[in-house]
Amino acid sequence: MNNELFYYQSKLERDGCGKPGRVAMFTQDDAIAAVGPDDLLDLGKRVIRELGLPALALYEPALPFYNSVIKKVSSGNTIIPTDTETRTFLHDIPFIRKSEFDDNLITRLTEMLGKRKGIMVENLGIITVGPVTLEQAYINASSLFHAVFVKYLLDLHQCGFSSENECEEFNNFRQHWLKPLSYPDPPLRTGLLTNPKDIYNEMTRTGSETVKAHLVDSAFGNISCKSGDVIYISQTGASLDALYGCIDPVPLDNSTTCGITASSELLAHRLIYEQIGDGVILHGHPKFSIIMSMLCDNSDCTEEECWNRCPVVRNCRDVPIVSGEIGAGGLAEKISPVIKNSGRVIVFGHGVFTSGRNFNEAFDAMLQTEVACRDEYFHRNRSNC
């Protein structure tokens, strides 16, 4: 069990979510097993014991502006990000301010965690639960970090800085926390993939490299390769950096039941392949691409569900942006005609789909999309600080 605890602890640190040395993971069966610094272990053990749940994650976020997210909320004790991950999986994020700490802190934490997958605590960090597995606690921890990142930078663009200290945090974030996006070394394979063994190996490596490049968070994102009459696609809920044994070969004639466990975006992949023929598709959740997809200059729009219903194809530095329901919804029909021409498309609040003859092309398209969106975000906010 300790191996699993260390695995997810180091994963949160490698992902850039938790500060090195400030991540604690907990499991509970007959007894509590945990790894992490002493102060977090003491608090986490009390919380998981009160909750009676199998798993818990507690970490101090690496983001310089973490506490500013809470401070900027003028009233109430809930943050409501509008990105797709939050809307679908987290719904909202409760938080506790430092000024609200008291002798009943453990009781308050357990009450809030009993209703939500995770919460934020000012000057402490993020706490998430795993109702069944430790992996769930990790996924919720990563998803909540993703939501905070996107929410803060989106609000910052729209509302500006509230203090000189916040401006310093932002500069620290931009100059020191953000790392340049880099390509896999050695490069991914070029050429069309046809051999099943090569397809499985290259999908596994590409998924891992996509996570390493911070182009996807937790267990989200998917990947596929079409060769002849078969689409090889990652399974639903599979982590892109752990695809071994989690890739389904789905015949186009539906002659097997493999599609049952395939990614929920299988329909989108099918329709894209109808446009491009044999090739590959990569779907990730790069943060700046998501942020820029949610910045619309149409102040006259009255559509309340623009993430789903907007009929307009917008652009960020020549990268098309579409709206639509994820999974089996109408998103598949929105993506396929657009990606045919560009090889890449951003989905409002959700992420990026790229296609190519091989994963080297698809990875390059996703990385360049995120670079363009990152550059555009800082270009638009160059005079705010």
N, C-alpha and C positions, 0 to 999 in steps of 0.2 A: 504493500500500500504506500510506503514512503516513496518508492520510485515514482508512483503516479503523482503524489503531492509535489515532489521536486520537479517533475516534468511540467506541470501546469504553472508552478511558481516561476520557473525559468522562462516559460513561454510568455507569460505576461510581461516579464522584464524585456525579453527579446522583441516583443511586439511594440515596445515603446510605451506601453500603458502604465506600468508601475515603475517607480523609482527603484534602481538596483538596491537590494538589501531592505526594501520596505514593502515586501509582498508576503502575505501569509495565506496558507491554504489549510483547510480543515476537513476531516471526515469523521463520521461518528457511527459506530455500530455498537459493540459491547462497551467500547471505550473510545475516547477521542484521540485521534492521531493528527498531528499538525507539524508544519514547518514554517519558520519565519522568525522575525525579531521578537524579543521577549515581551515588549509592551503590546504589540499587536496580538501575540499569542494569548496573553492574559485576557484581553478584551474579547477576542474571537471565541475562546473556549467558553466564556460565560454566556455569550450570545447563542452559540450553537447548542449548548446544553439546554438553555431555556426554550429554544425553538423546537428541539427534538428532531431536526432534519438531518439527512445524511451528509450534506456537504455545504461548505461556506468558503467564500473568498473575501479577503480584506486587504486592501492595498492603498498606498499613498500614490495618487496619480503623478506622473512625471510632468504634466502640463504646468508651465509657470503661472497660467491664469486660472487654475482650478478654483481657488476660493473666490475669485471675481465673478464666476458664474453664479454663485449663490448670492453674493453681495448685490448684484445688479437686479435681483428680483425684489421689487419694492414691497410686496405684501404676499401673504399666503406661504405655504410650505411645499409647493409643487412646481417643478419645471416641466413644460410640455414641448419637447422638440417635435418638429414636423417632418423629419426625414422618414423614409419608408421603414427602416429597421425599427425605429421607436414606435411608430404608429402601429406596426404589425405585431411586434413582440413585447415591447416594454410598456406601451401606452402612455405612461407619464413617469416622472422621476421624483419621488418625495425627497425632501432634504431636511436636515436639522442644522440650525445656525449655532455657532459657538456660544452665543448669548443665551441659548436655550438649554445648555448643559445643566444638569442637576443630579440629585441622588437617584433619580428614577431613569437615568439614561438607558440602562440595559433594558428596562421594561419598555421604554419608548422605541428602542431599536427593534426589539422582537415583535412589537405590535405592528410596526411599519413593514418589517420584512415578512410578516405573516400575510400581508396583502399584496406585496409587490415582489418582483424578481430581484430588485436591488434598490439601494438608497445612497444618497450622498450625505456626508457629514462634514461640515466646515472644519478646517484645520485638522482633520483626521484622515478622511479618504472615502473610498467607495467600498460598500459591503454588498455582496450578492449571494444568493442562495442556490443550491442545487437540490431540488425536491427529490431526485432519485440518484443522480450521479455527480461526481466531482467535475466531470466535463461540463455539465450544465452550469455549475457555478462559474467556471472559466468563461463559457460562452456569454453568460449574462454580464460578467465583469468586462469583457472585451466590447460587447455591444453597448454597454452604458458609457464606456470611455469614448467610443465612436460618436454616440449621440451628443455627449458634452462638447466634444471637439467641434462638430458641425454646428451645433446650436450657438455656441459662443461666437465663432467667427462670422456666422450669418447675422447675428444680432449686432455685432460690432460694426459691420459694414452699414447696417441700417440705422444704428443709433449713435455711433461714435464712442469715444472714450469718456469715462466719467471722472477720471482723476489722472494726475501725473504718474502715480504709481502704476496704474493700469497700462499706461503708455509704455513704461519701462518693461513691464511684464511682456507686452506684445513684442517689443524689440528683442528681448531675450529669447522669446519663442522663435522669432524669425531668424535670428542670427546664430543661435546656438542649439536650439532643440530640433528644428527642422534639418534634415539631412538631404544632400543631393540624391536624386533618384538615379539608380544605376542599373546597368544591364547584367544579366547572368554571365558568370565567368567560370568555365568556357561558355561560349554562346550556345543557344538552343539550336537544334538541327534545322537545316534548310531542306527544301525539297518536299514533295508530297509523300505522306505516310500511307503505306498500304499493308505492311506486315503487322498482324495483331500484336505480336510481342513488342515491336517498335512503338506501336501506338500506345500501349499500356505504359511503357517505360517513359516515353516523352510526355504523356499526360501527367504522370506522377511527378516528373521533374519540373515541368512547367508550373504545376500547382504549387509546389514547394517554393519555386522562385518568385511566384506572384505574392505569396505571403511574406517572403523575405524582403521584398521590395516595398512592403506596406501598401499594396494595392488592393488588399482585401482584409477584413477583420473577422475574427472568431471562425464560425463554421459556415459563413455565408460565401457567396460566389459559386460559380460552376464552370465546367470546362467540357468540351466535347470534340470529337473528330469523326467525320463521315468518310467512310471508305466503301465504295460500291453501294451495296444495299443495307449497310449497317451503320448506325450511329453509336459510337462509343461515348458514353456520357457519365459524369460523376453522379453518385447516388445522392438522394435528398438528405440534407443534414451532414454530408461528409465534409470534413475539413480539407481544404485544398493542399495542405502540407502533410496530409496523411491519407493519400488516395489508394495505397496498396490494398487490394481486395475490395475497393469501393467504387469500381468502374463497371457499368453495365453495358453489354453489347445489345442494342435494341434494333431488331430488324425493322425495316421500313414497312413491311407487310404485316407487322404485328403478329407474327407466327409464334412468338414466345411471350411469356408474361414478364420479361425483364423490365419493361417500362413501368411496372408497378412501383419499384423502388428507385427509379431514376429521378433526377432532379425535377423539381416542380416547374422549371423553365424548359422542359423537354419540348413543349409545343412551340415555343419561340425558336428553339434551335432547329426544329423540323422546318419551319417556314423560312428561316434564313437559308438553310441548305437548298430549299427549292429555288432560291434566287442565285446562289453562288456555286452550286454543285459540290463536288468533293472538296474538303478543306477542313478548317478548324474554327472553333468559336471559344472565346474566353470572356467570362463575365466576372468582374470584380467590383469592389466598392471603394475606389480611391476617393479620399475625403474632399479634396478641393474641387474635383469634378462634381461631386454631389452638391457642394456649397454653391458653385456657379450655376448649376442647373436650377436652383431655387431662387436666384436673383433675376427677377423679371422687371423690365423697364416700362411695361404697360400699366400705367397708373389708373387707366380708365376701365380695366378689366373688372367685371362683377362676378366672375365665376368663383364660387366658394370652394370647389373641389378641383382646382387647377392641376393638382398632381395626377388626377385621373381623367379629367374631361377636356382639358385644353386641346383644341384641334390644331393649334399653330405649331409648326416646326421652327423653333428658335435656334440660335447658334451662339457658341462661344469660341471665338477665334477659328471659325470655319468648321467646328465640330457640331453636328446637329444635336438638338435636344428635343425629345418627345415626352409625352405624358401617357400614362396608361396603368391599368391594374396589373400587379405582378402575378406570377404563377399562371393559372389557367385563365386569367382575365383577358381583356382586349389588348394587352401590351404586345403580344406576339405579332398581331396584325399591324401595329404601329411601327415596330422595329424593322421588320423584314424589307419593306421597300426602300427605307432610308439607308440601311447599312449596305445595301447592294452597291450603291454608288460611292460611299465614303469609306467603307471598311470599319467604321466605328460610329457609335451613337451613344449619347448620354441619356439616361432615363431620369426624369424629374425626381429628385430626392432619393434615388435608388442606387445608381451606379452606372457602369460602362459596359457595353457589349462591343467586342471587336472580333473581326474575322480575318482570315488569311489563308494562303495555301498551306502554311505550316505555323507552328506555334512561335517561331522566331518573329514572323510578321505580325501575328496577333498580339504578342507581348509588346513589341515595339509600338504598335498603334495605341495600346492602353497606356504605356508609360508616357508617350508623347502627348496624349490627351491630358493626363494629369499634370505634366509640365506646363502645358499651355494654360490650363485652368489655374494652376498655382500662380503663374506669372500674371495672368489677368486679374486675379484677386488682389495681389499686392500693387499692381498698377492702379487699380481703382481706389485703393486705400493709401496711396503714397503720401497724401497730404493730411491724413487724419491724425497723425501723431507728430 
